Structure formats: structure tokens, C-alpha cells
Amino acid sequence: NKKITIAIDGFSSTGKSTLAKELANYLGYVYVDTGAMYRAVALFAMQNGYISPNFFDSDALIKRLPEIKLVFKFNADLGFAEMYLNGINVEKEIRTIEVSNYVSKVAEISEVRSKLVEQQQEMGRNKGIVMDGRDIGTVVFPDAELKIFMTASPRTRAERRFKELMKKGDDVTFEEVLKNVEERDYIDTHRDDSPLVKADDAIEFDNSTISKQEQFEKVLKFIDL
Ligand code: C5P
């Protein structure tokens, strides 16, 4: 069977990665979470003191971009790939609310985007890939055979994210998570470079109204197996 490229875009916590992982497992494709890459760059900026509340030295970060090496390593026990920043496993650190609070500022920078987009295009060169993010169907793989755009109300998404963070023992309030979701929505849809927008040829799913199982079955109908 001919391998295809599947692009999944949408707002945060709409269940993009759940659907993408399921599809990749089912099809024997590679799954790539591009949000993890932007999160790792945000973590690098934090670790080097380039970003904190009300401060962001984007020029300093841009200068050091060539030093940033991002690698996904598959963890067979977990069943998914973990993010390594310059040789160190940062999978846990990149999922914290601190990183979530800074990542969209970092993702606005064109130099950051072009570096990551280039690496993403390289990963998808041989197709057989499911990639999720914000600009996959519009910028990274405009020719993807299947594009999905996922939405859900901010409240539904914040509840999802809040549960995940609580499970991990993160000390956050629901209001804090909701505020973060709304702020990221705003920045992601309003930035100049590659704003979050549904590609004309993407199929749209509203995750507040259909179940994961229904979603998966609907998507399979679009794939010519
Ligand atoms: O997918 P996730 O919520 O982990 O993404 C974190 C942030 O990274 C998003 O809010 C967005 O600012 C940025 N991002 C992006 N383009 C992508 C993936 C993520 O700008 N392709």
C-alpha cells in the first residue's frame, strides 16, 4: 500500500495527539508531536534565562538556535517517542505549566519556526507519518493526503489539560490552566508567521461533540487502505 502523510492541526488539548498516536499505531506509521519541539526550545530559553514573566530576550535565543539539537527517541515501554534536548530527556519538563506559559511566545519567532519546520519536513520525507501541531497542513506539509483540524470549547480543553496535570501531581488551579489555554489560542491564531488556521482542504472535528472512537472510525473512512 502507498504510504501517505497525515497532518493533524488544531487548538491545544483537543485530543490531537491521542488521535495521531492511535492512527500511527494502527497504520504502522511514525508519529511526530511538533508541539514537543516548540516546548523544548521554550525550555532551552528558560534554562538560559532568556525568558521569564514580562521578559523575553528573543535575540539571545535566536543567536543560540544552531546549538539546539532536538531528537525524538522511541521508548518501547511507553509506546511513544520522547523528546531529547541536546542529549537530555526533557519529556517531563516540557509538559509543565511554566513551559506552557512561555511556549507560544517562543513559537512566534520566525527563526525558530523555520528551523523546526525544516527538521519536520525532513522527518516526513518518506511519508508514512502522522504529524500533529498548528501549521502542519498549511505550512509543513501543504500537500498532505489527509488533513484534520480539531477544535473544542476552551472549557472542555482546559478540563482535559487540568486532569492531565493533576494526574502528574502538578500544582495548578483550573483557572490557571483555562487562562493558559485561552492565551495560547490568542497568540497562536494572531501571530504573523504561520498562524493557526484550518487548511481549506482539512476535515474538521469538534471534540466536544464526538467521542474518540467515533472520531477514529470517521478518519479511517478517509484513508484508502
Ligand atoms: O501541541 P502543544 O500544545 O504541545 O503545542 C505547544 C505550543 O507550541 C502551541 O501552543 C504553539 O504555540 C506551538 N506550536 C506551534 N506550531 C506547531 C506546534 C506547536 O506554534 N506546529
Residues whose N, C-alpha, C, O or C-beta is under 5 A from the ligand:
A	BS01	C5P	S12 T34 G35 A36 Y38 V103 S104 A107 D132 G133 R134 D135 R184 D188
